[in-house]
């Protein structure tokens, strides 16, 4: 019997990927097509929805060509996509502007600062589920209203990147709970649009699409989409999900007590909990299985090693050589600390935080500096994890690591010992693709639940457990790191004043 296939689509920031996944969760074939970011000004980042669609068509046709009978075997199409890219479309589904601001676009910073000045967190956290940040689509919509009023006026709907692809595939419009939860416009209690937040930002509620469960059938492949992509018309398409919660699912981070550590350029730590954590320093995303993912983001994760390679080694040593140097230093780097805030912090009152080494002595060398960088990122992560663990009253059982940082065993050993819990790494790093496949399996009845699908689809490398000796050393260092973090905050404004004398008092 020929098994059914799921067509999974992942619309990322750097590329579109399409994959065919079989009933055991194995990727049969995968194709990718890159697309560019457009940077018209410093701090801005845009992309063209037309480029996403071109990539989707090309990658679908590529995977169909690899498996000749795939067209008839595809039982469902499931897409996930980068979050926060704010797409305006008219009543006919056409974009009202050629480009859209992305998740990493900072043009709304003035709107965010004004909102923070005029609104105390206690007045909006229960309505928004999140602290304000330039990433959220609510602020992007406000910017478009003010700076591109013609496009805003013509818009019938605002949707996210994967929603645009679903629109092109099916002609239907909806947004999943994951994308909506990080819009700054969804009430986390009702999981519906918040009239209060819409009013505070001065937006038009009629533009907001229906919020639907990611596992629901959105529609089917239209004749037009079938002709473009090579898919069979009538093939069902799920509502799908935002890429981060879908990747959490595809990594197996899908029940309370589990933590995801995604270390790439930055480091995102997510704790699965029954309810959002309403705190000015914590963001919250609705997860596919119906829980919440409170998360914190260190702007400098793997980028700390990139900085070290450039600044300390003038680019002459490889990352493997840097890690080997770090491994030669003693645990705790002989009392040398590194605060990994090279590009500030995403949230809170001290976005102007700085990186620093503390405790330098004449006996310290490059090996100590390299190791302290790895340890510093882990100490900063552990501080955030403790805040989330205490706030949720949820005991952390295990950390599931992914991203480039998960390839460095020394870093995983350091993190396991500082976090105080075991760490595992998924064998398949295409977590978004696997998450889409698990969703498709449940929607078609091939699997009875997401838990069953994930238990079959996700496999891990060997577990890395805390080293007792390392853990004892790090447990004595963590309070010192925390004191450094808090005591340094009083100096950040002074440093800003050095660069801009107009900021000095008096």
N, C-alpha and C positions, 0 to 999 in steps of 0.2 A: 504494500500500500504506500503510495506517494504521500509524504507528510506535507502539511500546510506550512506556509511561511508567513512571517510577519515582515512587512516593509517598515523599517524604522528610519526616521529622518531626524537629523540633529542640525539645526541652524545655528552654528556657532559664530563667534566674533571674527574668527580668522578664516573659516571655511564652512561649507555645507558638506555633511556626510550622509550618505544613504547606505543602508545595509539590509541584507536579507538574513533573518534569524530563524533557525529551525525550532522544532518543538522541544528540544533539549536545552535551548538557550545558547547554542553554538552559532557564531557568526559564519554564515556560509560564504558570503562575499561582501566587501565594503568598498565604497568609492568616495573620493573627496574632491572638492573643487574649491580653491581659495577665492576669497574676495577681499578687496582693499577697504581700509578705513580712510575716510576723507577728513582732513584736518584743516579747515579753512582759516582757523585762528588758534592761537595757543589755548589749550584747555578744552577745545571743542573736538568732538569725534562724531562722525556721521557715516551712514551707509545708505546705499540705494536698495529699496525693496526689490526693484527689478533685477538687481544682481543676485539677491537670494533666490528668486524664482529661477533665474538662468541656471544657478548652481543646482537647484533641486531637479530641474528637468534633466540636466546633464548627468547627474549622479544616478538618478533613477534609471535612465536609459543604459548607463554603464553596467549597473548590477543586473538588469534584465538581460543584457547581452551575455553576461557571464554564466547565467543559468537559463538555458533556452526555454524550459517549461515553467519559468517563474511566474509569468503573467497569470497563468491559470491556477497556480498554487498559492498565490498571495490571498490570505483570508482577511487581512485587515491592514490598514495603514495607520501608523502612530507617529506623530511628530512632537519633538520638544525643541525649544529654542532659547537663545540668549534672552535674558530678562531686561525689562525697562526700556527697550527701543520703542519709541512712541510713534506709531504709524497712524496718520490721519487718512481716512478713506471717505469718499463721497457716497451718495446713495447707490451708485452703480458699482461700488467696490474698487474704484480707482483712487490711488493716492492723490491727495490734494497738494502735495509737494514732493519733489523728486527724491529728497534725502530725509532721513530721520535722525534725531539725536539718540546716541547710544547710552548704555549703562554708565560708561566712563566719561561721558560728556559733563563738563563742570560749568557750563554757561549759566546755570540756575543758582549759583552760589549766593548771589545778592538776594534772590527771593527767599532762599533758605534762611539767611541771616535775618532778614526782616521778619520772617515768621517766628524764628526763635526769640527775637526781641519782643514781639507782641503777644506771644502765647507761652504760658507756663506748661511744662510737660504734663502736669496733673490734669490739665484741661483737655488734652487731646489724645493721650496714649491709649485710653480705652476705646476711642473711636477709630484710631488709625492703626493700632497695633504696633507702631514703629516710631522711633525718633526721626526727625527730618534729616534728609541728606539730598545732595544734588542728583543722586541716581534716580529718585522716585519719579515715575511718570506724572504724578499730580503736579509737581513743580515744572516738569517739562511742558505739560499742557498750558500752564499759566504763562510760561515764557513764550510759547507759540501764539497764544492769545494776544500777548502784548507786542510781539515783534513780527509776526506774520499773520495779521488779522484776516487777510483774504483767505489764506489756506484754512485757518481755524473756522471761519464762517461757512466755508463750503463743506466742512467735514460733517458727515452723518454719524461716524463711529470713530472711536480711538481703540486700536488693538495693538497687540504685541507681535514680534516677528513671526513666531510659529502660527499665530492666528491669521496673519496675512497669507502664509503658505496654505493653511487650511481653507481660507477663503478662495484662493486660486484653484484648489483641488475640488471643492464642493459647492462653492457659491454661498456657503453659510457662514455666519459670524457668531462667535462666542469667545469668552475668555475663561480660562480655568482658574480655580481658587488659588493656585500657587502664584501666578502672575498678578492676580487681583490683590492678593494679600500684601504684596510689596509695591503697591501703587501709591500708598498713603491716602487711599480713598475708600478702602474696604473696612467695615467694622468687623473685628475678629470674633465678636460674640455672635453676631447674626450671619456672618459670611455673606453679607449683602453690601451694596454700595452705601456709604455713610452720607446721608444728606448734610450732616453737620460739617464733615470735611470738605465736601463739594462746595458748601457755602463759604467756609473759611478761605478757600483758595479762589473763590470767585469764578467757578467753572460752570459749564452747562451739563447738567446730569443727563440730558437726553442723548448725549454722545456716548455714554457708557454702555457697553454691550452686555448681554446677559452673562451672568457668572454661572458656569456649569461645572459639574464634577468631571475631572479629567478622564474617568473611565466610561463616560457616556458616549454613545455614537452621535457624532456631530452631523454627518450626512454621508453621501456617497460620491465617488468619482464621477464628475460630469463628463458628457461626451467631449466637450472642449478640452478638459484637462486630460482625458484619455488620449486624445489625438496628439497633444503636446508631449506627454510623458511616456506613452506606450503602455500605460496601465489599462486594465479592463474597466470600462465604465460600469458603475454600479457597485464597485468594491467599497466596503464601508471604511469610514475614516473616524477615528476617535477625536474627542475634544483635545486630547493630549495635554502636555504640561510644560511649565517653565523648566529650563534645562537643569537648574540646580536641584530642586526637589526630585526630579526624575532621576538625576544622577545619584542622589542619596539613596533612592530606592534600588537602583542598579548596582550600588556598592554593598547592599545589604543593611544599610543604616536605616532601619524601618520600624523600630520599636523603642519605647522608652528604656533608658539605660545605656543606649548606644550613642557614640559620638563619632562624627566624621571630622577628620583632619585633612583638608585639601591644601597642600603646600605647593604652590607654583611660584609666580612672582610675589604674590601675597600669601597669607595663610588664613583660611576660613575654617573656623571651628563651630560645629553645629551639634547641639544636644537635642535628641528627640524627646519631646515632652507631651503631656496630655493637653496642655494649654499654653498660650503664649506667655512670655515673661515681659511684663510691661515695665520697662526700665529704660531711662534715657541713653544708656550705653549698650543696649542690646536690641538687635533687629529680630524680626520674626517672619517666617515663611510657612504657609500652610503646606503640609506634605501630602503626597499622593494617597497614602493609606488612611488619611483622616486625622493624623496627629498634627503637631506643630514642631517646627524646627527653629528654636531660638538660636541665633548665631552672632558671632563677633568676627571681625575681620582685622587682622594685622596687615597694614599696608605693606610692610616689609617682612616677607617670609623668605622664599628662595632668593629674592632680590638682594638680601644681605650678603649671600655668598657671591653674587655677581658683583656687588660693590667691592667686596674684599679682593676678588680676583683683579679688579681694575686698580683699586686704590692702594692695596698692600703689596700686590705682586706685579703691577704694571702689565697685566694680561699675559705674563710669560709662563704661568703655570696653569695646568688644566684643573678642572674641578676635582677630578680624582686625586690629583696631587695635593690640593688644598685639604681634602678630607683626610688623606694619609698624614699630612702634617698635624691636623687636629687630633687624629687618633694617637699620635705620639705624645701629646700633652696629657698630664694627669687629670683625672676626674675633678671637675670644679675649677680647672685652669689655675690652680694655686691662688684662689681667691680673686680672680679677675672677672669682672662682670661686664656684660655688654647690654645696653638698652637699645632694642632694634627699631627705633623710631626715625629712620633716616628720611622718610617722607611724611612725617607727622602721623596723626591718627584719623580714622574715618569719622568717628563720632565723639561726643562729649565736649567738655569745655576747653580741651587742650589739643585742638587739631594742629596747633603749631609746635607739637612736641618735637624733640630732637633726639638723635642717637648719641650714645656716648659710651666710652670705656671708663670703668671705675675700678680703682684698686691696683693700678699699674705700679709695678716695682722694677728695679733694675734687673731682677732675675727673669722677668717675662720676655719671651721671644715670639716669633711669628706663630709657632705652634700653639702657644697659649691664646693668642689673639684669634686664630682660626677656630679653635675649639670653643672659646667664649662666645663667639658669634652663634654657633649652633646651639649652645646652651641658652643664650639670651633669648632667642626666638622661642625656645621651649618654655623658659620661665615666664615669658609674657603670655604665651598660650595657656599655661597652667593657671595663671592669675585669673584669666577670663573664665576658664573652666570652673574654677572654684566659685566664682560669682554665680554662674548659671546653675551649678549643682546645688548651692545653698538656696537660691531663689526658687528653684523648682522642687526642692526636697526630693530630688531624684538621684539615687546613687549611680555613679558611672561604673559600668561593668567592663566595657571594652571600647577601644578606639579603632576605627577603620580608616586607614590612611590611603590616600591616593594623590595623584599629581606628581610632578617631578621630584619633590622632596621624598616621596615614598620609595625612590630608587636608591637612597643613600642609607645603608644599613646602620652606620654609626649614628646618624641622626635619629633613626627609629629607636635605637637602644637608649639614646639620651632622653628622647621624649617619653618612652615607656617608664623610665626610671624617675623622671620629673613628674609626669602625670600620675604615676603610681598605679597604672592599670596596663594590662596587656594590649599590644597593638598587632593588628593583622592587615595584610594588603591583598586586595582582590587580584586574582590571577588575570582576569580580563579587565583592562583599564578603560575600555569603552563603556563606562558605566551608564552614560546617557542612552546609548543604543540598547543595552541590556534592560534598563528601566522601561524603555518604550516597549520592548519585547514582552516583558512581564505584564505590562498593562494590556497589551493586545491579547495575550494568552487568557487573561481573566475575562476580558470583554467577549471573547469568542467561545468561552466555556471550556477551552482546552485545559485550563487550570482552575481549581475551585476557589482559590484566593491568592492574593498577592504574597502572603506568607509561603504558600506552597510553591508558587512560581519562583520566588527568590531562593528558596531552599534547594531547588533543582538547578537554577541558572547560575548562582554565584558561588564560586569556590575561592579559597584563600591560600596564600603561601603559609609557611610555618609561622606560628605565633611567636612574637617577641615579648618576653616577660620582663618586668622590672628586675634589674640587678640589685640585690639587697644592699651591697656595699655602696653602689652608686646612689641608690635611693636614700640611704642614710645621710650621705654627704649633701645631696641636693635638697633634702628636707630642711637642713640647717641653713642653706643658702637662699631658699625661696623667700623667707621673711625679710632678708636684707635686700633682695631684688625689689620686693614690694615697697620697702621704705625708700629706696632710691627713686622708684617710679613716682611716688607721691611727693617726696621732698624736692625733686627736680622741677615740678610744675611751676613753682614760684619764680623760676628763672627764665622761662620761655618767653614771656613778654619782654623781659629785659634784653634778651638776645634779639628779638624783633626790633627793639628800639635802637640797637646798634646799627642795624641795616637801614632803618628809617628814623632819623632823629625826631621827626614830628610826632612819633608815638610816645616820646618821653613825657613823664608827668611834668606839669608846670610849664 
